[in-house]
């Protein structure tokens, strides 16, 4: 059973308390630039925050009776485990395939017709979630919903199944040639621990 029932205000407060909202000059994987970044691992490194936010997702989808929770690497692994734990079902994760897309490895199997809840940390373009859905469907499962910690599309994520985000944000982004941070000479930054400048 889900352990907490948080509201949207509490979700934002959890992200704030974890220091997950970063300001600076960032390059997103789309190639566009922006002054804001959401560092999901500041949430996922905190067991209490992960439990609380995972509980929001579990509560949202409990009535749909998921039989399995699936998440893409990397952050989706942690979230899938926590949501599955609170729902009392198993969790699997899907990895990047050598030729693209997502695949099941490590002996993970999905029973034909199994009702699968897909979870992920942050939706930016929706690519990881779409690849995870395709992997689950190809393995014989039925995706019954998608739950994420944060939706960076400001509600524009297109799905064919029920979708839920603990937090919805809208970060303005710009082409490099019209980026205010570039014009101001602010160097591109990498969030603590990311090890890269081009960000998800």
Secondary structure, 3 states (H helix, E strand, C coil): CCCCCCCHHHHHHHHHHHCCEEEEEEEECCCCEEEEEECCHHHHCCHHHHHHHHHHHHHHHHHHCCCEEEEECCHHHHHHHHHHHHHCCEEEEEEECCCCCEEECCCCCCCCCCEEEEEEEEECCCHHHHHHHHHHHHCCCEEEEEEEEEECECCCCCCCCCEEEEEECECCCECHHHCHHHHCCCCCCCCCCCCCCEEC
